[in-house]
Amino acid sequence: MALTLRSSTSFMTNPIDPSKSHKASDESPSLLPLSPRKPACRLRAAKASNHGMIERAPAVHGGWKAEQLHGLSGVHGVPGGTARVPVYVMLPLDTVSPEGRLQRARALNASLMALRSAGVEGVMVDVWWGLVEKDGPLRYNWEPYLELAQMVERNGLNLQMVMSFHQCGGNVGDSCSIPLPPWVLEETRRDPDIVYTDRSGRHNPEYISLGCDTLPVLMGRTPIQVYSDYMRSFKDRFNCYLGQVIVEIQVGMGPCGELRYPSYPESNGTWRFPGIGEFQCYDKYMKASLQAAAVAAGHEEWGKEGPHDAGHYNQFPEDTGFFRREGTWNTDYGKFFLEWYSGTLLEHGDRVLAAAEAIFRGTGAKLSGKVAGIHWHYRTRSHAAELTAGYYNTRFHDGYLPVAKLMATRGVVLNFTCMEMRDEQQPGHANCSPELIVRQVKQAAKAAGAELAGENALERYDEKAYSQVLATSRADDSIGLSAFTYLRMNKRLFDGENWRHFVSFVKSMSEGGRKVVPHKSDCSHSDLYVGHITGCNNSKMAEASAA
């Protein structure tokens, strides 16, 4: 059924195999009426309200005044809380085209209307470095993202914007290719070591190696300076939207925007689930750092290269000398290497977040950082796949508490993935436990005093996935979620049964994780989705566009 306008000031859509066995495992580590807001850059709240737009309360930086959407309120992300959990929806990766245009704008606007009517808080979009600064150093094109911000505001939604300093393409769910800026790729051709490198010498162009964070390898600027200039220009261009429409800036710190190494690249079949991955410390800058750390530790011989017995991308822990049950990972050398490898990743994260904190302080926009949910081989002692990604998490060492402390120190929301997964749905031979890793991260966030938000790792439309998110969103013995971002808006989301499940899920999240089944008339089929609109006559679409 098409979107229907019920009054001049409001609208509502009226649509709107794996094995279940596990190997024996070791123990895991311990574990809206709103008050009016000030006018935004080009749009005025008074004008918007005449077109059915909700009004917004200004955000309070530092304490973040809780906005009440659809008459629901509560304190988010605190132990014992039963508050609503706002739901955001990720927009398609190619929302902005390689030519720098907002794609499928008319359909996007209609889809935003449908999301708003379902009770969604807002949307998330990747702001690709490879598109914005592709014409040359310090030459930024923010216009398509500005057009998006205006459209989101007109629809009464909020916006999470991701500073995406990584390549799109080559990972799970990547549906398009957006490389790093051409002038950056030219620098990688001059010096291949400015990107991560594995033991075989394979260079990965997804993200600039943290080994050269403070070196002027990008046409006279350091990577940290380049990221800072990018974020500062963004702030200047979107200043009037920050804290009003743009309520969160997610700061990319690695591949897929996550604070990790590119240890499991899918491109060209390099890695396949559930391989352990490989350490990414073989560019000359990382090797120099390792050598210096070994000398400082009094073991110069430990700094020649990474572990020689860590195996290959698609092996299992017991196939290697380093990761097997009584392997090298638990020796003095192994502990030294893992401390250095994870420690340099944390230092990189701190450098990037410190720059973001200084730039966005006082804008009213929250900062967040994303951490990967690497749940395969979690039930083994070494947690091999987590180690190669840079999380020093083993049977005897908590790798997520230091990450949570970093986020808390910088006042950054820790955004964790795989919130929708259940252990029973994973293949037994992979020793997965997404439920245990989520529990561990929730406990780490609570101990560190960090705010926690979540995402689903894979596209899911079924009730089991939504029920698992509802369960993990609640504050149990640890901490609840302050927000949840759903991956991802596409044609399938708006299909009949999928849309019904999604509307029910959003409603349940608004009730603090209590399962709610909305009336059938409010969650039937929707014909609105990005890139495709059917079943809407011209007059109704004109009304929807005007709204």
N, C-alpha and C positions, 0 to 999 in steps of 0.2 A: 504494500500500500504506500502511496506517496505521502510526502510530508504535508500536513494540513495546518493551517493557521486558525487558531480558535478565537483569537481576539486581536485587536490592533497592537497590543503591548506584550503578548506572550505567544509562545508556540509550543507544540508538542507533536513528536512524530507518533503515528499510530501504526506503526510498524513498530513504531520503534521497538609388540608382540614378542615381545621379548620374554625371556625366561624370568621366572619369579624366584628362582633359587639363588642363594649366595654361598660363596665359599666360607669356611670358618674364618672368623676375623679376629684381629687383635683389638684391644681396647682403643678407643679414640682418645685424644688429649682432653684434659679437663676443660673440661669445658666452661536561596540566599536573600532574607532581606539584609542588605548591607548598607552601611552609611556611605554617603557620597565620597568620591575620591577627587583628587585634583586632576585637572584636564591633562591628557597625554599630548604627545607632540603635535599631531595633526587632527586628532579627534577630540571632541568635547563630550563629557559625560551627559550633559543636558541634551545635546543633539542625539546622542546614542539612545537615550531613554525614550525618545520619541519614536524610535524604530524597534522597540521591544527589547532593548539591550539592558542587561542587569547592571546595577551600579556596584562599584567595588569600594572596599575600605582600604585606606592606605596601609601598606605594610610597615611594621615597626622594626627597624633594623636592630639586631642583637637579641631581641626577645621574640620577634615575629608574632605579631598580633594574629590570633587565629580567626580566619574569615569563616563566616557561617553560610554555607551554601545550602539552598533548599531548606532552610530552617533547622539544620543540624549543626551541632557544635560539639566541642570537646577538646581535650588536651591530647596532642598527638605524640606517639612514640615514647611514652613514659611507662615504667613498670606499673602494672595494676590498672592501667588506663583502659577504658572501654569506649574510647572516642571513635568517631568516624575516621576512616582512612580515605583521603581523597585519591581518586583514580585519574591518571593521565594516560594518554594514548600516543604511542610513537607514530609519527607520520612516515610515509614511504621514504626510503633512502634517497630516491631521486626526486624529492619534492622540488628542488631547484635543478634545472637542467645544466649540462656541461656548458651551454651557451650563456648561462647566467640569467635564466628566466624562471619565474614561478610557473610550474607546469600544471596543466589542467585546473586552472584557477576556478572556473565556474563549478566544476564537480567537487573540488576541494571545499568551496564555500558551503555547498549543500551538505557535504559529509560532516563538516563542523557543526552545522545546525542539528543534524541527527545525534551527534555525540553530546551536544549541549542538552538536548531534550532527554537523553538517557541519564543525565545527572553527572556526566563526566566533568571533572574540574578543569582540565586543560589538555594541551598536546605538547609533545616533545619533538624537536627537530634538530638534525645534525647541521651545524654551520661549518661546512667543509673548507678547511684551509686550502685544499687543492682547487677550489672554485673561487673563493673570495680573493686570494692573493696570486692568482695564476698569471696575471699579466706582468708581473715583475715585483721586486722587493718594494714593500711599503705602498703598493698600488692596490687598493682594496675596492671591491665592488659589493656593497652591502644592500643594494637596492631590492633584489628579490626577497631578501629576508625582511626588509622593512615593509614591503608589500604584504608579506605573510603576517607580520606583527599587527598591522592595521586590520587585516581580515579577521584574525583571532580576536582582537578587541571588539570589533563590530558584532561578533557572535557571543560576546560575554564570557569568553574563556580565558584561562591563563596560559602562559607559555614557558616551557622549559627549553633552554637553548644550550646545545652541546658545542663546546669549543673542540672541534674534531680535527686534531693535528695528525691524524693517521690516515692511511689509505683505506678506501672502501673497495673491497674485492679480495677474494682469497680466503674468507672465513665463513663459518656457519651462518647462513641466512643472508649473505651478501648477494643482492640481486642485480647489482650494477657495478661499474668500475669507475672509481674516481681516484686517480693517483695523487701523489703529493704535487705541489706546484711545479711546473716545468723547469723553472730556474733552480729549484731545489734538486730535482732529478739530474740536472746538468752538473751540479756540484757532486752528486753521488757518482757520476761517471768519472769525474776528475779524481775523487778520493772515495773509493767504494767502502772504505772502513768507517764512514760516518753513519752507516746503517748497521743493524745487528747482523752478526755472522755466526754460523754454527761451526762445529768441529771439522766438517768437510770443506769449509771455506765458502759455503753457500751464503750469499748476501740477501737479506730480506728487506725490500724497499717499503715495508708497511709504516715504519716509524724511525725517526732519527735515534741512533744509539745514545743512551744516557752517558756513555763514556766521554762524549764530547760536549756535554751540557754547557760547560763554561769556556769552551774554546771557540774562537771566531772562524768557524768552518763554513758558515753560510754567507758568503760574499761580505766578509768583514764583521758579521754579527754572530754572537753565540746563539744556539738554539733557544736558550732561556730568554735572551733579548728579543728574538724573533717572536716567540710566543707572547711575550709581554707587550710588544708593539702591536700585535694583532688584537689582543684583548683590550688594550688602551684605545685603539681606534674603534673597536666595537662599542666600548662604553661611551665614547664621545658621540657616536652616531645614534645610539639607542638610549641615550641618557633619560629622556622623558618617559620611556617605557619601563625602565628598570624599577622594580619594586611595585609596579602598577599592573602591567600586563606580563612582562617578563619577570617571573617570580623566582626563577632558579637558573643559575649558570652551572652546568656540569662541565668540569674541567678535564679534558682528555689528558691522559698521562702515559699512553702506550697503545699497542694494537687494540682495535675495537674500542678505543677510548678508555680502556681499562688500565689500572696500575699493575702491569705485569710485563714479562718478556714474551716475545712471539715464539713460544716454545712448541706450539702445535699448529703450524700453518697448513691449511688444507690445499692451497694452490698447487697445481700440478701433481696432486696425489702425494705430496711430501709426507703428510701425516694422516692417519685414519684412526677414528675412535675404536678402541680405547688405548691407543699407544701412549707410552710414558712421555713422549716428547724429548727434546734435547736442550741442553744448556746453550745459551746464546751469549757467550763471553769471549769470542775469538776475533773480534775486530781489534786493531792495534791499540785503540784507546782503552778498551776494557782490559786487554792484556797488560797494559802499563799500570793500570789501577791495581790489578791482581798482584803484579810483581811488587809494587810498593807496599801493599798490605802484608805480603809474605815476609818481606824484609823487616817491617815493623813488628811482626810477630816472632821474629828470630828464626824463621824457617825459610830462607831464601829459595830452597829447593821446591817449596810448595807453590811458588809463583810462576813456574815455567809455562803452565797451561792448565786448562780445566781437567776434571777427572778423566783418566784414560779408559776407565772401565764402566762408563755410564750408559753404554749401549747406543741404540739408534731409535729414531722416532717411533717406530711401530712395535717395539719389543715390550715385553712385560717385565715387571720388577725382578722376578726370580730368574730372568734370562741374563741378568747383568751382575757384575761383581759389586757395583756401587749400591744398587737399590735393593738387593735381595735381603731377606730377613735379618741376617747378621752381616750385612754388607759394610762397605767403606763409609757409607753415610754416617755411621755411628762411631767412627774412629776420630782421633784428634784432628787428623787432616780433613776428614769429611766435615766435621763441625766447623773448622776454620773456613773452609770453602763456602759452606752454606751460609755462615754468618756474613761473609763478605758479599756473596751474590745477592742475598736478600737485603743486606744493609745498604748496598749501593742503590737498589731499587727504591727503598724508603727515602734515601737522601734525594733521589731524583724527584720523587713525589713531593717532598717538602719544598724543594726549590720551585717547582711549578706552582704549587698551592700558595707559597709565600708571595709569589708575583701576583697571582690572582687576588689574594686577600688584600694586598696593598692597592690594587687597581679598583676593585669593586666595593671596598669599604665605604659604608655610608650611603650606598645606592638603594638599600632595601631589598636587594636580591640575594637569596641564599646561594651558597656555593655547595656543590656536591662532587664527589669523586667515586668512580665505579671500580668495584673489585669483582674479579671473575669467580664464578661458582664451579670450581674444578672438582667434581665429585667422584670421578673414576679413580680407582685404586685407593680410595679413602680408607677402606677397611684393612689395608696392609700397614705394616709398621712404618715403612719409609714414606708413604704418601708421595710416590715418585712423581706423578704428574703435577702435583702442587709445587714440588721442589724445583723442577725445571722451569716452571712459570715464575719463580721468584718468591714463593710463599714458604718460608722455613717452618713447615708444619709437619711434625712427625708424632709418633706415639709418645715421645718424651719432650716435645718442644711445641709450644703454642705459637703458631705463625700468624694468627689474626689479631691477637691483642696488640702487638706493635703497630699494625696497620690502623686499628681502631684508635689507638692513642694519637697517632699522627693526625687523623681526621679531627679528633676532638680538640687537639691543641690548636689547630687552624680554624676551628669553628665550622668544619665542613661536614655535610651529611654523608655518611657511608652508604653507598648504593650497592646492594648485593643482588646477584642473579640467582637463577634456578629455584625461585620460590614456589614454582608450580609442580615440582617433581616429587614423586614418591619412590622410596626404595624398591618397592615391589614391582615397579614398572621398568626397572633397569635390568640389563642382561647379567646373569649371575657370575659369568666368568670375568666381568670387569671390576668386581669388588666395589661397586658404587655405593655411596650413601649420601644422596643429596639432603635427606632429612637431618642426618647427623651434622653435616657441615653447616647447614643453616642454623641449627641449634647452637653450634660452637660460635658462629659469628654473632648471633644474638647475645650470647653470654659475654663475648669480648666487647661488644658495643656497650653493654650495660656497665661492665667493669671500668671501661675507659670514659664513660659519660658522653659517648658519641650518639648523635641522632642517626637512626637507621631507616633507610627506605629500601624498596625492593623492585625487582623486575622478574618477568618470566624469561627463561633462557631460549626457549623454542616456541614457535607459533602453536598455540593450543586453543581449542574452541569448546572443549568438553567440560561437563560438570565436575568430573574428578579433578581436573586441573584447577578450576576455580575454587573448589572446596579446599584444596590443599593451600592455595593462596590465602583463603579466609582463615585457615587454621594458623598459618605462620604469621599472619598479620597481627594476631592478638598478642597482648602482653601476658605471657604465662609466668614462668619463673624467671624470665629474663626481661625482655623489652619488646614492645610492639612496634609496628611500622608507622612512620610519620606520613608516608605516601607510597603509592604503588604505581608504576608505569607499565602499561600493557603493550606488549609487542605482538602485533603491529597493525595499523589501519590498512586494510586492503579489501578487495572485493569479497573475499570469503567471510570477513567479519560481519558484513551486512546481510548475508544469506539467512533465510528464515530461522532455522533452529539455532544457528550460531548466534544470531542477534538476540534471540530470546534468552539464551544462556548468559550472554554478556550483560544485558540490561539487568537481569536478576543479580548477577555478580556485583555490578556497580551499586545497586540498591543495598545489597547485603553489606558491602564495605562501608556504605554511609551509615549503617546501623551498628558500626563497631565490630564487624566480623560476624554478626549474627545472621544466619541464613534466612533470607527473605524471598518469598515467591511473589512477584508482582502480578497484578491483574493481567490476564492474557491480552486485553485490548491495548496495553501499554508496551508490549514487547513482542509483537508479531513481526512479520517480515518487513524489512526496509529496502527500498530500491535505491538508496543513496550510498554511493561509495566512490572513492577517488578513481577517476579514469573511465567511469561507466555509470550512466544514469538511465534507468528504464522506467516506464510506467507512469511518468509524471506528465500531465498535460501542460501546455505552454502557460496557461494562466496561473496554475499553481506554482510552477517553477519561477514565474515572474514575481509572485508574492514572496516565495522563499528567498529569492535573490534580494528583494527589497528589504526583507527582515535582516 
